[in-house]
Amino acid sequence: MFNILSYIIFLGITSYITIHVGKRCYCEGKAYLKYLLHDESLCLTINRILLGSYYLLNLGYIAISLASWEKISSLEEVVTITAVRTGNIILILCVLHYLNLLALYFLRKKITLK
């Protein structure tokens, strides 16, 4: 019973975060990519690839997280385990976001040096 409650809470939170952050990064990322690359069609292609990869990575991690949960036997464990699993996803998203920005920054430097 507690596992099902935890799954529902976890899926609700992570689905919202995944969709909201994905849409925001996709919409706001267009301008950033256009500034870096100066090629609109390339920017849209890269932005779509980043969004698709982002969704696939998150769905995969969420599926693995659900499959590897241990049995939950109290309400306290529901809160703790759900918070830790959700926190892991948020931290992974943050790291990936900054790695993407860093990669695009170095790509821009490489383009401007030519």
Rosetta constraint file for C-alpha pairs under 8 A:
AtomPair CA 1 CA 5 HARMONIC 6.46 0.50
AtomPair CA 2 CA 6 HARMONIC 6.10 0.50
AtomPair CA 2 CA 72 HARMONIC 5.76 0.50
AtomPair CA 2 CA 73 HARMONIC 6.35 0.50
AtomPair CA 2 CA 74 HARMONIC 6.72 0.50
AtomPair CA 2 CA 75 HARMONIC 6.93 0.50
AtomPair CA 2 CA 78 HARMONIC 6.54 0.50
AtomPair CA 3 CA 7 HARMONIC 6.04 0.50
AtomPair CA 3 CA 71 HARMONIC 6.58 0.50
AtomPair CA 3 CA 72 HARMONIC 5.55 0.50
AtomPair CA 3 CA 78 HARMONIC 7.35 0.50
AtomPair CA 4 CA 8 HARMONIC 6.19 0.50
AtomPair CA 5 CA 9 HARMONIC 6.29 0.50
AtomPair CA 5 CA 78 HARMONIC 7.58 0.50
AtomPair CA 6 CA 10 HARMONIC 5.93 0.50
AtomPair CA 6 CA 78 HARMONIC 5.43 0.50
AtomPair CA 6 CA 79 HARMONIC 7.66 0.50
AtomPair CA 6 CA 81 HARMONIC 7.96 0.50
AtomPair CA 6 CA 82 HARMONIC 6.16 0.50
AtomPair CA 7 CA 11 HARMONIC 5.89 0.50
AtomPair CA 7 CA 66 HARMONIC 7.17 0.50
AtomPair CA 7 CA 82 HARMONIC 7.96 0.50
AtomPair CA 8 CA 12 HARMONIC 6.02 0.50
AtomPair CA 9 CA 13 HARMONIC 6.19 0.50
AtomPair CA 9 CA 82 HARMONIC 7.37 0.50
AtomPair CA 10 CA 14 HARMONIC 5.95 0.50
AtomPair CA 10 CA 82 HARMONIC 5.82 0.50
AtomPair CA 10 CA 85 HARMONIC 7.74 0.50
AtomPair CA 10 CA 86 HARMONIC 6.71 0.50
AtomPair CA 11 CA 15 HARMONIC 5.65 0.50
AtomPair CA 11 CA 62 HARMONIC 7.98 0.50
AtomPair CA 12 CA 16 HARMONIC 6.21 0.50
AtomPair CA 13 CA 17 HARMONIC 6.19 0.50
AtomPair CA 13 CA 86 HARMONIC 7.46 0.50
AtomPair CA 14 CA 18 HARMONIC 5.83 0.50
AtomPair CA 14 CA 62 HARMONIC 7.82 0.50
AtomPair CA 14 CA 86 HARMONIC 6.58 0.50
AtomPair CA 14 CA 89 HARMONIC 7.61 0.50
AtomPair CA 15 CA 19 HARMONIC 6.05 0.50
AtomPair CA 16 CA 20 HARMONIC 5.85 0.50
AtomPair CA 17 CA 21 HARMONIC 5.79 0.50
AtomPair CA 18 CA 22 HARMONIC 5.86 0.50
AtomPair CA 18 CA 55 HARMONIC 7.23 0.50
AtomPair CA 18 CA 58 HARMONIC 7.01 0.50
AtomPair CA 19 CA 23 HARMONIC 6.09 0.50
AtomPair CA 20 CA 24 HARMONIC 6.14 0.50
AtomPair CA 21 CA 25 HARMONIC 5.94 0.50
AtomPair CA 22 CA 26 HARMONIC 6.00 0.50
AtomPair CA 22 CA 51 HARMONIC 6.38 0.50
AtomPair CA 22 CA 54 HARMONIC 7.19 0.50
AtomPair CA 22 CA 55 HARMONIC 7.39 0.50
AtomPair CA 23 CA 27 HARMONIC 6.09 0.50
AtomPair CA 24 CA 28 HARMONIC 5.91 0.50
AtomPair CA 24 CA 29 HARMONIC 7.90 0.50
AtomPair CA 25 CA 29 HARMONIC 5.27 0.50
AtomPair CA 26 CA 30 HARMONIC 6.53 0.50
AtomPair CA 26 CA 47 HARMONIC 6.32 0.50
AtomPair CA 26 CA 48 HARMONIC 7.57 0.50
AtomPair CA 26 CA 51 HARMONIC 6.43 0.50
AtomPair CA 27 CA 31 HARMONIC 7.98 0.50
AtomPair CA 28 CA 32 HARMONIC 6.99 0.50
AtomPair CA 29 CA 33 HARMONIC 5.97 0.50
AtomPair CA 29 CA 47 HARMONIC 6.92 0.50
AtomPair CA 30 CA 34 HARMONIC 6.04 0.50
AtomPair CA 30 CA 43 HARMONIC 6.63 0.50
AtomPair CA 30 CA 44 HARMONIC 6.88 0.50
AtomPair CA 30 CA 47 HARMONIC 6.73 0.50
AtomPair CA 31 CA 35 HARMONIC 6.12 0.50
AtomPair CA 32 CA 36 HARMONIC 6.28 0.50
AtomPair CA 33 CA 37 HARMONIC 5.87 0.50
AtomPair CA 33 CA 38 HARMONIC 7.73 0.50
AtomPair CA 33 CA 43 HARMONIC 5.48 0.50
AtomPair CA 33 CA 47 HARMONIC 7.70 0.50
AtomPair CA 33 CA 104 HARMONIC 7.95 0.50
AtomPair CA 34 CA 38 HARMONIC 5.07 0.50
AtomPair CA 34 CA 39 HARMONIC 6.32 0.50
AtomPair CA 34 CA 40 HARMONIC 6.11 0.50
AtomPair CA 34 CA 43 HARMONIC 5.83 0.50
AtomPair CA 36 CA 104 HARMONIC 7.46 0.50
AtomPair CA 36 CA 105 HARMONIC 7.67 0.50
AtomPair CA 36 CA 108 HARMONIC 5.55 0.50
AtomPair CA 37 CA 42 HARMONIC 7.72 0.50
AtomPair CA 37 CA 43 HARMONIC 6.88 0.50
AtomPair CA 37 CA 108 HARMONIC 6.70 0.50
AtomPair CA 37 CA 111 HARMONIC 7.92 0.50
AtomPair CA 38 CA 43 HARMONIC 7.94 0.50
AtomPair CA 39 CA 43 HARMONIC 6.09 0.50
AtomPair CA 40 CA 44 HARMONIC 6.27 0.50
AtomPair CA 41 CA 45 HARMONIC 6.24 0.50
AtomPair CA 42 CA 46 HARMONIC 6.09 0.50
AtomPair CA 43 CA 47 HARMONIC 5.96 0.50
AtomPair CA 44 CA 48 HARMONIC 6.11 0.50
AtomPair CA 45 CA 49 HARMONIC 6.24 0.50
AtomPair CA 46 CA 50 HARMONIC 6.10 0.50
AtomPair CA 47 CA 51 HARMONIC 6.18 0.50
AtomPair CA 48 CA 52 HARMONIC 6.11 0.50
AtomPair CA 49 CA 53 HARMONIC 6.05 0.50
AtomPair CA 50 CA 54 HARMONIC 5.94 0.50
AtomPair CA 51 CA 55 HARMONIC 6.23 0.50
AtomPair CA 52 CA 56 HARMONIC 6.18 0.50
AtomPair CA 53 CA 57 HARMONIC 5.98 0.50
AtomPair CA 54 CA 58 HARMONIC 6.19 0.50
AtomPair CA 55 CA 59 HARMONIC 6.02 0.50
AtomPair CA 56 CA 60 HARMONIC 6.01 0.50
AtomPair CA 57 CA 61 HARMONIC 6.15 0.50
AtomPair CA 58 CA 62 HARMONIC 6.01 0.50
AtomPair CA 58 CA 89 HARMONIC 7.66 0.50
AtomPair CA 59 CA 63 HARMONIC 6.07 0.50
AtomPair CA 60 CA 64 HARMONIC 6.19 0.50
AtomPair CA 61 CA 65 HARMONIC 6.00 0.50
AtomPair CA 61 CA 89 HARMONIC 7.79 0.50
AtomPair CA 62 CA 66 HARMONIC 6.20 0.50
AtomPair CA 63 CA 67 HARMONIC 6.21 0.50
AtomPair CA 64 CA 68 HARMONIC 6.18 0.50
AtomPair CA 65 CA 69 HARMONIC 6.45 0.50
AtomPair CA 65 CA 85 HARMONIC 7.19 0.50
AtomPair CA 72 CA 77 HARMONIC 6.04 0.50
AtomPair CA 72 CA 78 HARMONIC 6.54 0.50
AtomPair CA 73 CA 77 HARMONIC 6.84 0.50
AtomPair CA 74 CA 78 HARMONIC 6.52 0.50
AtomPair CA 75 CA 79 HARMONIC 6.52 0.50
AtomPair CA 76 CA 80 HARMONIC 6.23 0.50
AtomPair CA 77 CA 81 HARMONIC 5.73 0.50
AtomPair CA 78 CA 82 HARMONIC 5.86 0.50
AtomPair CA 79 CA 83 HARMONIC 5.93 0.50
AtomPair CA 80 CA 84 HARMONIC 6.16 0.50
AtomPair CA 81 CA 85 HARMONIC 6.08 0.50
AtomPair CA 82 CA 86 HARMONIC 5.98 0.50
AtomPair CA 83 CA 87 HARMONIC 5.86 0.50
AtomPair CA 84 CA 88 HARMONIC 6.16 0.50
AtomPair CA 85 CA 89 HARMONIC 6.57 0.50
AtomPair CA 86 CA 90 HARMONIC 6.35 0.50
AtomPair CA 87 CA 91 HARMONIC 6.12 0.50
AtomPair CA 88 CA 92 HARMONIC 6.14 0.50
AtomPair CA 89 CA 93 HARMONIC 6.15 0.50
AtomPair CA 90 CA 94 HARMONIC 6.22 0.50
AtomPair CA 91 CA 95 HARMONIC 6.21 0.50
AtomPair CA 92 CA 96 HARMONIC 6.08 0.50
AtomPair CA 93 CA 97 HARMONIC 6.02 0.50
AtomPair CA 94 CA 98 HARMONIC 6.38 0.50
AtomPair CA 95 CA 99 HARMONIC 6.11 0.50
AtomPair CA 96 CA 100 HARMONIC 6.08 0.50
AtomPair CA 97 CA 101 HARMONIC 6.34 0.50
AtomPair CA 98 CA 102 HARMONIC 6.04 0.50
AtomPair CA 99 CA 103 HARMONIC 6.06 0.50
AtomPair CA 100 CA 104 HARMONIC 6.10 0.50
AtomPair CA 101 CA 105 HARMONIC 6.02 0.50
AtomPair CA 102 CA 106 HARMONIC 6.32 0.50
AtomPair CA 103 CA 107 HARMONIC 6.10 0.50
AtomPair CA 104 CA 108 HARMONIC 6.05 0.50
AtomPair CA 105 CA 109 HARMONIC 6.31 0.50
AtomPair CA 106 CA 110 HARMONIC 6.12 0.50
AtomPair CA 107 CA 111 HARMONIC 6.20 0.50
AtomPair CA 108 CA 112 HARMONIC 6.15 0.50
AtomPair CA 109 CA 113 HARMONIC 6.20 0.50
AtomPair CA 110 CA 114 HARMONIC 6.79 0.50
